Amino acid sequence: MSSVLEIYRITEQLFKLVEKPVNSDDREDLIDKLTSLLEERELIIKENIRPKDDQEKQLGEQIILWNKTIEARLAQLKSQIQQDMMNLKKAKVTNRQYADPYQDVSVSDGMFYDKRR
């Protein structure tokens, strides 16, 4: 099997994975699958074999089109993860403030200092 055809096959799998809607429960499994496919594809790409005929060139053009969609969806996935992390951090702060509301109160609260002396 030619390397271009192998890259095409892997890119097609990547494209099918990112096209599916992702919920937060299945996201970790999806990321594992995407990572393994991307690593496999990277190893094949490093061989740096050029397309030999017109059919492989057409496959290469399709790979480029799919890759644009894959990159866009991965960027969306990254932003979703960042948003979830920010929400989790905010929830932790809120829970901590609820558990100990006087945690951030300074010691000098309510004291009066006479500036004249």
C-alpha positions in Angstrom: 0.0 0.0 0.0 1.4 3.4 -0.9 2.1 5.9 1.8 -0.3 8.4 0.2 -3.1 5.9 0.3 -2.3 5.1 4.0 -2.3 8.8 4.9 -5.7 9.1 3.1 -7.1 6.2 5.1 -6.0 7.6 8.4 -7.1 11.1 7.5 -10.5 9.7 6.5 -10.8 8.1 10.0 -9.8 11.3 11.6 -12.4 13.2 9.6 -15.2 10.7 10.6 -14.2 11.0 14.2 -14.3 14.8 14.4 -17.6 15.0 12.4 -19.5 13.3 15.1 -20.9 15.4 17.9 -18.9 15.1 21.1 -20.3 15.1 24.6 -18.1 15.7 27.6 -18.4 12.0 28.8 -16.9 10.5 25.6 -14.4 13.3 25.0 -11.5 11.5 26.7 -11.9 8.4 24.5 -12.2 10.6 21.4 -9.0 12.4 22.3 -7.1 9.1 22.8 -8.3 7.9 19.4 -7.4 11.2 17.7 -4.0 11.2 19.3 -3.1 7.7 18.2 -4.3 8.3 14.7 -2.4 11.6 14.5 0.8 10.0 15.7 0.4 7.2 13.2 -0.2 9.6 10.4 2.8 11.7 11.5 5.1 8.7 11.2 4.0 8.0 7.7 4.2 11.7 6.7 7.8 11.8 7.9 8.8 9.4 5.2 8.2 12.3 2.8 7.1 10.3 -0.2 5.6 12.4 -3.0 2.5 11.3 -5.0 3.5 9.3 -8.1 0.4 9.6 -10.3 -2.7 11.7 -10.8 -4.8 9.4 -8.6 -2.4 10.0 -5.6 -2.5 13.7 -6.3 -6.3 13.7 -6.1 -6.1 11.8 -2.9 -3.6 14.4 -1.6 -6.1 17.2 -2.5 -8.9 15.4 -0.6 -6.5 14.9 2.4 -5.8 18.7 2.4 -9.6 19.5 2.3 -10.3 17.0 5.2 -7.3 18.3 7.1 -8.7 21.9 7.1 -12.0 20.6 8.7 -10.1 18.4 11.1 -8.0 21.4 12.3 -11.1 23.5 12.7 -12.9 20.9 14.8 -9.8 20.2 16.9 -9.6 24.0 17.6 -13.3 23.9 18.7 -12.6 20.9 20.9 -9.6 22.7 22.5 -11.8 25.7 23.2 -14.5 23.5 24.7 -11.9 21.9 27.0 -10.5 25.3 28.0 -14.0 26.6 28.7 -14.8 23.5 30.9 -11.5 24.0 32.8 -12.4 27.6 33.5 -15.9 26.7 34.6 -14.4 24.0 36.9 -11.9 26.5 38.4 -14.7 29.0 38.9 -16.9 26.3 40.6 -14.0 25.4 42.9 -13.6 29.0 44.0 -17.3 29.4 44.5 -17.5 26.2 46.6 -14.5 27.2 48.7 -16.1 30.7 49.3 -19.3 29.0 50.3 -17.6 26.6 52.7 -15.5 29.3 54.4 -17.0 32.8 53.7 -14.7 34.6 56.1 -11.5 33.2 54.5 -10.5 36.4 52.7 -11.5 38.9 55.4 -8.5 40.8 56.6 -7.5 41.0 60.3 -7.7 44.8 60.5 -11.4 44.7 59.4 -13.4 47.0 61.8 -10.4 48.5 63.5 -9.9 52.2 63.7 -6.5 53.8 63.5 -6.0 57.3 64.8 -3.8 59.1 62.4 -3.0 62.1 64.7 -0.6 60.3 67.0 
